[in-house]
Amino acid sequence: MSEVAALPLVIVFGIVTVLLVRSREVNWWVASLIFLFGLYVGQTPAVFMISGFVNWILERLTA
């Protein structure tokens, strides 16, 4: 996935995360753990599998 395609997804997930924390559905410390999990997953080879899966989903939705 290119940076151009990934940026809108990052923005959408960021907005959803902020809204969840503000709605008190998720505590701030749970959100920080989710953030750290995502950060560290992004630094592992699993990111390629996740990226491929997201690309597969997006191809099906746009076809």
Secondary structure, 3 states (H helix, E strand, C coil): CCHHHHHHHHHHHHHHHHHHHHCCCCCHHHHHHHHHHHHHHCCCCHHHHHHHHHHHHHHHHHC
